[in-house]
Amino acid sequence: MSAQFKTNFKKVTSPLIEGVGTQEGPVARELMAKDSLPLSEAMKSKGNYMPDPKPIAFSRYISREFAALEREKVWDKSWQFVCREEEVPKVGDRYTYDVGTASYFVVRSATNEFKAFFNFCRHRGNRLSYENSRGSSIRCRFHGWEWNLDGSIKHLPHDWDFPHVDKKDYGLVECKIGTWGGFIFINPDPEAGPLEKALGVLPQHFAHWQPEQRFVALHARKLVHANWKLVAEAFFESYHAPIAHPQSSPFAADCQVQYDIWDDGDSHISRLIGPTAIPSGTAPASATAEEAVMMVAGFLVGNQSEAERKASLEQLKGKGRVGLAALRREQLQQQYGREFNLSDVEMIDSIQYFMFPNFFPWMGEFLPLVYQFLPYGDDPEMCMAHTRLLLPLPAAGRPPAAKPQDIGPDETFEAIKVWADIGIVFDQDYINLPDIQKGLRAAAGSDQAYATLARYQESRISHFHETLDKKIYG
């Protein structure tokens, strides 16, 4: 705890309360105990760590000095999610990855091989990869220095004028690269350990879900007037849901959400399991589980004709979450021509994982999203927020990955037709973030300029900052 703070934090000795449920809306673990199908090992698993809440200095969301430490100690030395394999579909295709002032690119160097490089020319530093860059070689558009896809130099114009250059020493500067589940990761640190250690429980937990058998169906890039950590934290917890998303209280949990953390020193993973089709613990006393099920069902059958919609809802009456999960399985089986035998919780609930520092993969068939939050340029009060939707591969084969849609700071998800169904939820989060950033600045100079986190519901944020501190300060 920094000496500049005056806090009244008490030492925590009471047992941890892992959520509070109601008769109509039990906590996640109680719902899973009533699942109609066997739970996966992932859903049976519980975290191995729970931090105590500590004050989080507002200055770390504003300070350029702290942002410089993050680049040196975190972004330059961590395994971080870059893109999906299908976003680099053909040999010679590239994906440019900008994180703060750093820039890298991934290239498909052979049919089943990827390389990652620092994004600069060995001649005079020009960027080599831009959005939609591709080709059989990597060529600087300033003076024409050229490299093969494996990074070895191919052509040095006027090489007679570079007698001091040994071409074998002038390959592109490589990053470590690794893949898992169709996701591509890089680590700029040449001394970094293997990706497998950083992934922790993810390969085991996601094995049955097979993320490699999915594709990017939607991809949005949102520029936000807020620090990247602040934006990430908005998606770590459901404590904010009753106020930020009041429309969800009749059918989505908040205080019943389960939070888990796994940390072995090499991997830093956390998760939330947010039940749907039950009323929130903060919903009016008149809210019922039956009404919650029907509200979620209304969303699932929204594309049906009016007659089909009424028939589906009528058949679902009295069948609860089990019936809703069965409806979702039937929908997907009809759409993809194969069986979906996931448990009820994985069919209809929100299951979101996080791997430090920037990888938020969701599991299950209700909201199969992937979040990625990155510093933007040299401004610690700006962030680029990526949201991808991963859908199962259709029987006809792998479709092309969706091209990213740019959403400006003052533009909304809801205004984009393909995001309209869930866009209002994203917009309700993003509308708050610039004001939170301004509030942090308003606190500057005060000895109360720190965040006070909930013990359980914001435990993932506590763990996030503990990990950040260990990376920066050791």
Beta strands, then each sheet from edge to edge (+ up, - down):
strand 1: 56-57
strand 2: 80-84
strand 3: 94-99
strand 4: 102-110
strand 5: 113-118
strand 6: 138-139
strand 7: 146-147
strand 8: 153-155
strand 9: 174-180
strand 10: 183-187
strand 11: 214-224
strand 12: 258-263
strand 13: 268-274
strand 14: 350-355
strand 15: 360-363
strand 16: 369-376
strand 17: 379-392
strand 18: 405-407
strand 19: 450-451
sheet 1: 1+ 19-
sheet 2: 2+ 10- 9+ 5- 4+ 3-
sheet 3: 6+ 7- 8+
sheet 4: 12+ 13- 14+ 15- 16+ 17- 11+ 18+
end
